[in-house]
Amino acid sequence: MDVTAAQAGNLFANIPAADGADEDFAEILARPGVKIERIVSHGHASPPGFWYDQPQNEWVIVLKGSAKLHFEDEAAGRALSSGDYVFIPAGKRHRVEWTSAQEPTVWLAVHFE
């Protein structure tokens, strides 16, 4: 990838259909120490008993749709809708309780050191 070339796109272009497949992850930009990706969910959730425990920080925003994140050290999950964002520090165990089954949930995730 030419790091000197201007790049453009649309986060809502080519949204995959809800076909029962896994979530769709599309890398938007990657540079040393940072990765930005679009995630599209269609009623997806973390498997029962599974907790993400990532070695890097993550900042995530719901651009469209809705979801519920649950952090292991919190009693209740956090409902998120369009425009809501969360900073997830490295090592903070969390899971996705649900994402909307009525419409795609489009996330933008920024992973960084």
MARMIPA-696559 format. One record per residue (C-alpha): residue in one letter; x, z, y. Coordinates in steps of 0.05 Angstrom, whole numbers. Layout:
<pts>
+---------+--------+--------+--------+
| residuo |     px |     pz |     py |
+---------+--------+--------+--------+
|       A |      X |      Z |      Y |
...
+---------+--------+--------+--------+
</pts>
This chain:
<pts>
+---------+--------+--------+--------+
| residuo |     px |     pz |     py |
+---------+--------+--------+--------+
|       M |      0 |      0 |      0 |
|       D |     27 |    -20 |     68 |
|       V |     28 |     45 |    109 |
|       T |     36 |      7 |    174 |
|       A |    -27 |    -35 |    166 |
|       A |    -93 |    -13 |    197 |
|       Q |   -145 |      0 |    143 |
|       A |   -220 |      5 |    150 |
|       G |   -280 |     14 |    105 |
|       N |   -349 |     45 |     99 |
|       L |   -361 |    109 |     60 |
|       F |   -432 |     87 |     43 |
|       A |   -413 |     18 |     16 |
|       N |   -415 |      5 |    -58 |
|       I |   -450 |     69 |    -77 |
|       P |   -455 |     67 |   -153 |
|       A |   -524 |     70 |   -186 |
|       A |   -547 |    132 |   -222 |
|       D |   -534 |    110 |   -293 |
|       G |   -519 |    176 |   -327 |
|       A |   -445 |    164 |   -321 |
|       D |   -394 |    212 |   -293 |
|       E |   -386 |    225 |   -219 |
|       D |   -352 |    169 |   -181 |
|       F |   -286 |    185 |   -148 |
|       A |   -256 |    134 |    -99 |
|       E |   -190 |    147 |    -65 |
|       I |   -195 |    130 |      9 |
|       L |   -124 |    150 |     31 |
|       A |    -64 |    182 |     -1 |
|       R |      0 |    204 |     33 |
|       P |     52 |    256 |     15 |
|       G |     16 |    323 |     16 |
|       V |    -54 |    296 |     28 |
|       K |   -108 |    257 |     -9 |
|       I |   -177 |    237 |     17 |
|       E |   -230 |    215 |    -32 |
|       R |   -304 |    198 |    -33 |
|       I |   -343 |    230 |    -89 |
|       V |   -413 |    206 |   -109 |
|       S |   -456 |    252 |   -152 |
|       H |   -524 |    238 |   -182 |
|       G |   -552 |    304 |   -208 |
|       H |   -483 |    325 |   -234 |
|       A |   -460 |    396 |   -243 |
|       S |   -399 |    431 |   -271 |
|       P |   -403 |    444 |   -346 |
|       P |   -429 |    514 |   -364 |
|       G |   -373 |    565 |   -358 |
|       F |   -325 |    516 |   -324 |
|       W |   -290 |    536 |   -259 |
|       Y |   -246 |    490 |   -217 |
|       D |   -180 |    525 |   -202 |
|       Q |   -141 |    475 |   -160 |
|       P |    -68 |    482 |   -140 |
|       Q |    -81 |    451 |    -71 |
|       N |   -128 |    466 |    -13 |
|       E |   -191 |    426 |     -7 |
|       W |   -238 |    413 |     51 |
|       V |   -303 |    381 |     30 |
|       I |   -364 |    357 |     69 |
|       V |   -431 |    332 |     43 |
|       L |   -445 |    267 |     80 |
|       K |   -511 |    252 |     45 |
|       G |   -553 |    288 |     -6 |
|       S |   -548 |    361 |    -26 |
|       A |   -510 |    407 |    -73 |
|       K |   -497 |    479 |    -90 |
|       L |   -426 |    507 |    -95 |
|       H |   -413 |    574 |   -127 |
|       F |   -348 |    614 |   -118 |
|       E |   -329 |    661 |   -174 |
|       D |   -319 |    719 |   -126 |
|       E |   -387 |    711 |    -92 |
|       A |   -453 |    736 |   -120 |
|       A |   -494 |    675 |   -101 |
|       G |   -480 |    601 |    -92 |
|       R |   -480 |    563 |    -26 |
|       A |   -531 |    508 |    -16 |
|       L |   -502 |    449 |     22 |
|       S |   -538 |    391 |     55 |
|       S |   -517 |    332 |     98 |
|       G |   -464 |    354 |    148 |
|       D |   -446 |    420 |    114 |
|       Y |   -373 |    431 |     99 |
|       V |   -330 |    483 |     63 |
|       F |   -256 |    499 |     62 |
|       I |   -234 |    518 |     -8 |
|       P |   -166 |    551 |    -10 |
|       A |   -118 |    534 |    -67 |
|       G |   -133 |    577 |   -128 |
|       K |   -204 |    597 |   -106 |
|       R |   -245 |    587 |   -169 |
|       H |   -309 |    549 |   -157 |
|       R |   -361 |    505 |   -191 |
|       V |   -416 |    457 |   -173 |
|       E |   -482 |    488 |   -194 |
|       W |   -522 |    424 |   -180 |
|       T |   -526 |    361 |   -139 |
|       S |   -589 |    325 |   -119 |
|       A |   -621 |    283 |   -173 |
|       Q |   -668 |    250 |   -123 |
|       E |   -614 |    214 |    -84 |
|       P |   -539 |    205 |    -88 |
|       T |   -497 |    262 |    -61 |
|       V |   -439 |    232 |    -23 |
|       W |   -380 |    279 |    -10 |
|       L |   -316 |    270 |     28 |
|       A |   -260 |    312 |      0 |
|       V |   -192 |    324 |     33 |
|       H |   -140 |    354 |    -14 |
|       F |    -77 |    380 |     20 |
|       E |    -19 |    428 |     11 |
+---------+--------+--------+--------+
</pts>
